[in-house]
Amino acid sequence: MSQTELEMSGPSVSGHGRNVRKRRWGGLRQQWKLLGLFEIDQQHEFYSLTCMMKEGLCAAIQNTIDNPLPDELSEDDYNLEVTQIHKDFRMETYAGPVFASLRRSLGMTEKEYQHSLSSEGNYLQFISNSKSKADFFITNDKRFFLKTQSKREIRFLLSNLRIYMEHLEKYPHSLLVKFLGVHTIKISHQKMKYFIVMQSVFYPDERITERYDIKGCELNRWTDPAPKGSQIIVVLKDLNFEGQFINLDQQRLWLLRQVEIDTTFLQSLNVLDYSLLLAQQPLHQDELSQNFSFATLIMRAAKSVHATSSPTHVATPTIPGVVGEDYTTLISSELNCTSSQGHATEMRSDHGGADNGSYEGESMEQPSRVGAESANLQEFQAQNRRLLPNFKNPLHVIDGPEERYFIGIIDVFTVYSFKKKLEHLWKRLRYPRHTFSTVSPPVYCQRICQWVQNHTK
């Protein structure tokens, strides 16, 4: 029945009109579900909940704004729980200073974070084919995900928060999803909800053409693609990607090494069943013909450096991924090999564009210092000097010769418990000739690394 026919048939019988409207509304909801994303408006079942989330998060972040971060995080900061009472609910924030510190390290201001999470625009709901019963919400600007979690998962994250932070500090361009906040919300006469806030890997998504969820196995790893020419958003899986490659050229070795480092870290936590998210979009013509001048190399290398070796400047943040507004001045001073502050940094690059100069304040005649640093030089170059595109979300973006790739590791809460071991044994008997996701963490780690090895060039 066409839309015109629906409208013409409505006035004849009120009951029939209500049924038509109900079918139309159901059809719209089904279409939105196919799209995977739709607005949580006043008719939505989660509208009240998300409004309370926005109000609570706004107050929680304001508390961080009003209480500046300490110079160094303490054990009390990791164990801190702050409860704020609102009219119809209460919200608890866990380890607030720790997550605020992480947000700052990503070049994110608290005001910016607050505005995104509590803007007037409604949250969006993401319909996932995940087996979990979690609810997924996305901020109106699509920059941050909010996901409900079980109490066990929250405890797992908080108990491993310190080593997670240490990992991100050591590898500031880790592919692990960036958790930005942990909260609970308790509404009268309802069960308490635990939820996390995390950075979206697929941001910004305006030009993304394909999305994949990779687990390195084959069982149940096919999703029917969207009809050709449609606007439906479908997250594809391993088998959909067969015959394709992530073409990175010189960036390939960096990706292989970082995936190995991140999955080995997850193996140490006894974790499995995580996903490697992958999306791609074609580069614009001006992005294809980038001019890698010496100044550009320094700009991008500085955005990749470890916090302890970033350039120090009175008006320039020294945290990974942050470039101050007056960074052009700093570049000019470094190009002239001068530094008014008396600090210096070696600017090396895997691409060989900036590795032959020394800066004022750093004598070349210091063999003991050079010898001490050389042991870690190879890993340091591989992990912290990657040239990044000038982009809104550089942590999860890698540019190949023709495509821009969004890559991140998510869903890191599944521990290889006794129950999972039994599930593994059952699947071995049930699917003897297939690979599946429920395997030991060492095997899972190896399979993901092998998948990336086989599908990149």
Backbone hydrogen bonds, N-H to C=O, Kabsch-Sander energy under -0.5 kcal/mol:
donor,donor_aa,acceptor,acceptor_aa,energy
6,L,2,S,-2.0
7,E,3,Q,-2.2
8,M,4,T,-2.3
9,S,5,E,-2.1
10,G,6,L,-1.0
12,S,9,S,-0.5
13,V,9,S,-0.6
17,G,13,V,-2.6
18,R,14,S,-2.2
19,N,15,G,-2.1
20,V,16,H,-2.4
21,R,17,G,-2.6
22,K,18,R,-2.4
23,R,19,N,-2.5
24,R,20,V,-2.8
25,W,21,R,-2.9
26,G,22,K,-2.7
27,G,23,R,-2.6
28,L,24,R,-2.4
29,R,25,W,-2.5
30,Q,26,G,-2.2
31,Q,27,G,-2.3
32,W,28,L,-2.7
33,K,29,R,-2.2
34,L,30,Q,-1.9
35,L,31,Q,-1.9
36,G,32,W,-1.2
37,L,32,W,-1.0
38,F,125,Q,-1.8
40,I,123,Y,-2.6
41,D,39,E,-1.3
44,H,41,D,-1.8
47,Y,44,H,-1.5
50,T,46,F,-2.8
51,C,47,Y,-2.0
52,M,48,S,-2.0
53,M,49,L,-2.4
54,K,50,T,-2.4
55,E,51,C,-2.1
56,G,52,M,-3.0
57,L,53,M,-3.0
58,C,54,K,-2.1
59,A,55,E,-1.8
60,A,56,G,-2.4
61,I,57,L,-2.6
62,Q,58,C,-1.9
63,N,59,A,-1.8
64,T,60,A,-1.2
65,I,61,I,-2.3
66,D,62,Q,-2.5
67,N,63,N,-0.9
78,Y,74,S,-1.3
79,N,75,E,-1.4
80,L,76,D,-0.7
80,L,77,D,-0.5
82,V,93,T,-2.4
84,Q,91,M,-2.8
86,H,89,F,-2.7
90,R,186,K,-1.8
91,M,84,Q,-2.4
92,E,184,T,-2.4
93,T,82,V,-2.6
94,Y,182,V,-2.4
95,A,80,L,-3.0
98,V,95,A,-0.6
99,F,95,A,-1.9
100,A,96,G,-2.3
101,S,97,P,-2.0
102,L,98,V,-1.8
103,R,99,F,-2.6
104,R,100,A,-2.2
105,S,101,S,-1.9
106,L,102,L,-1.1
106,L,103,R,-0.6
107,G,104,R,-1.8
108,M,103,R,-2.1
113,Y,109,T,-2.3
114,Q,110,E,-2.9
115,H,111,K,-2.6
116,S,112,E,-2.0
117,L,113,Y,-2.0
118,S,114,Q,-1.8
119,S,115,H,-0.5
124,L,138,I,-2.9
125,Q,38,F,-3.1
126,F,136,F,-2.0
127,I,36,G,-2.0
127,I,125,Q,-0.6
128,S,126,F,-0.8
136,F,126,F,-0.5
137,F,146,L,-3.2
138,I,124,L,-2.7
139,T,144,F,-2.3
142,K,139,T,-2.5
145,F,198,M,-2.9
146,L,137,F,-3.2
147,K,196,I,-2.0
148,T,135,D,-2.1
149,Q,194,Y,-2.4
154,I,150,S,-2.1
155,R,151,K,-2.4
156,F,152,R,-2.3
157,L,153,E,-2.3
158,L,154,I,-2.6
159,S,155,R,-2.4
160,N,156,F,-1.1
161,L,158,L,-0.9
164,Y,160,N,-2.0
165,M,161,L,-2.6
166,E,162,R,-2.3
167,H,163,I,-2.1
168,L,164,Y,-2.1
169,E,165,M,-2.1
170,K,166,E,-2.2
171,Y,167,H,-2.6
174,S,171,Y,-1.9
177,V,409,I,-2.3
179,F,177,V,-0.8
180,L,197,V,-3.3
181,G,197,V,-1.1
182,V,94,Y,-0.5
183,H,195,F,-2.7
184,T,92,E,-1.9
185,I,193,K,-2.4
186,K,90,R,-2.6
187,I,185,I,-0.5
188,S,88,D,-1.1
190,Q,187,I,-2.1
193,K,185,I,-2.4
194,Y,149,Q,-0.6
195,F,183,H,-2.8
196,I,147,K,-2.2
197,V,181,G,-2.4
198,M,145,F,-2.6
199,Q,178,K,-2.2
200,S,143,R,-2.4
203,Y,201,V,-1.3
208,I,205,D,-1.0
209,T,280,Q,-2.8
210,E,280,Q,-1.1
211,R,234,V,-0.6
212,Y,278,L,-3.3
213,D,236,L,-2.7
214,I,212,Y,-0.5
214,I,276,L,-2.3
218,E,435,T,-1.1
219,L,435,T,-2.5
221,R,218,E,-1.7
230,S,227,P,-2.2
234,V,232,I,-0.7
236,L,211,R,-2.8
236,L,234,V,-0.8
238,D,213,D,-0.5
239,L,221,R,-2.4
240,N,221,R,-0.5
240,N,237,K,-0.8
241,F,237,K,-0.9
241,F,238,D,-1.4
242,E,238,D,-0.6
242,E,239,L,-0.7
244,Q,241,F,-2.1
246,I,455,H,-3.4
247,N,245,F,-0.9
248,L,246,I,-1.0
251,Q,248,L,-1.9
252,R,249,D,-1.6
255,L,251,Q,-2.0
256,L,252,R,-2.5
257,R,253,L,-2.2
258,Q,254,W,-2.6
259,V,255,L,-2.7
260,E,256,L,-1.9
261,I,257,R,-2.3
262,D,258,Q,-2.7
263,T,259,V,-2.6
264,T,260,E,-1.9
265,F,261,I,-1.8
266,L,262,D,-2.0
267,Q,263,T,-2.2
268,S,264,T,-1.8
269,L,265,F,-0.8
269,L,266,L,-0.6
270,N,267,Q,-1.8
271,V,266,L,-2.1
272,L,414,T,-2.5
275,S,410,I,-2.0
276,L,214,I,-2.8
277,L,275,S,-0.8
277,L,408,G,-3.4
278,L,212,Y,-2.3
279,A,406,F,-1.9
280,Q,210,E,-1.6
281,Q,404,R,-1.9
283,L,402,E,-2.3
288,L,284,H,-1.9
289,S,285,Q,-1.5
290,Q,287,E,-0.8
292,F,290,Q,-0.9
293,S,291,N,-2.1
297,L,293,S,-2.5
298,I,294,F,-2.1
299,M,295,A,-2.5
300,R,296,T,-2.6
301,A,297,L,-2.8
302,A,298,I,-2.6
303,K,299,M,-1.2
304,S,300,R,-0.6
304,S,301,A,-1.2
305,V,301,A,-0.6
305,V,302,A,-0.6
309,S,306,H,-1.8
310,S,307,A,-1.0
313,H,311,P,-0.5
313,H,316,T,-0.7
316,T,313,H,-1.4
321,G,303,K,-0.7
322,V,319,I,-1.6
327,Y,324,G,-1.6
329,T,326,D,-0.9
330,L,326,D,-1.1
331,I,327,Y,-2.6
332,S,328,T,-2.2
333,S,329,T,-2.1
334,E,330,L,-2.4
335,L,331,I,-2.7
336,N,332,S,-1.5
337,C,334,E,-1.4
338,T,333,S,-2.9
342,G,339,S,-1.4
348,R,346,E,-0.8
350,D,385,R,-0.5
352,G,349,S,-1.7
362,E,359,Y,-1.7
366,Q,364,M,-0.9
370,V,366,Q,-2.5
371,G,367,P,-2.8
372,A,368,S,-2.0
373,E,369,R,-2.1
374,S,370,V,-1.8
375,A,371,G,-0.7
376,N,373,E,-1.0
377,L,374,S,-0.8
378,Q,374,S,-0.6
380,F,376,N,-2.6
381,Q,377,L,-2.9
382,A,378,Q,-2.2
383,Q,379,E,-2.3
384,N,380,F,-2.6
385,R,381,Q,-1.1
388,L,386,R,-0.5
391,F,389,P,-1.2
396,H,393,N,-1.1
397,V,394,P,-1.3
398,I,405,Y,-2.4
400,G,398,I,-0.5
400,G,403,E,-3.2
404,R,281,Q,-3.3
405,Y,398,I,-2.9
406,F,279,A,-2.5
407,I,396,H,-2.3
407,I,405,Y,-0.5
408,G,277,L,-1.7
409,I,175,L,-2.7
410,I,275,S,-2.3
410,I,408,G,-0.5
415,V,413,F,-0.8
416,Y,270,N,-2.5
417,S,415,V,-2.3
421,K,417,S,-2.1
422,L,418,F,-2.0
423,E,419,K,-2.1
424,H,420,K,-2.3
425,L,421,K,-2.1
426,W,422,L,-2.4
427,K,423,E,-2.4
428,R,424,H,-1.9
429,L,425,L,-1.5
430,R,426,W,-2.5
431,Y,427,K,-3.1
434,H,431,Y,-1.5
439,V,437,S,-1.8
444,Y,440,S,-2.8
445,C,441,P,-2.8
446,Q,442,P,-2.3
447,R,443,V,-2.5
448,I,444,Y,-2.2
449,C,445,C,-2.2
450,Q,446,Q,-2.4
451,W,447,R,-2.5
452,V,448,I,-2.2
453,Q,449,C,-2.3
454,N,450,Q,-2.5
455,H,451,W,-1.6
456,T,453,Q,-0.6
457,K,246,I,-2.1
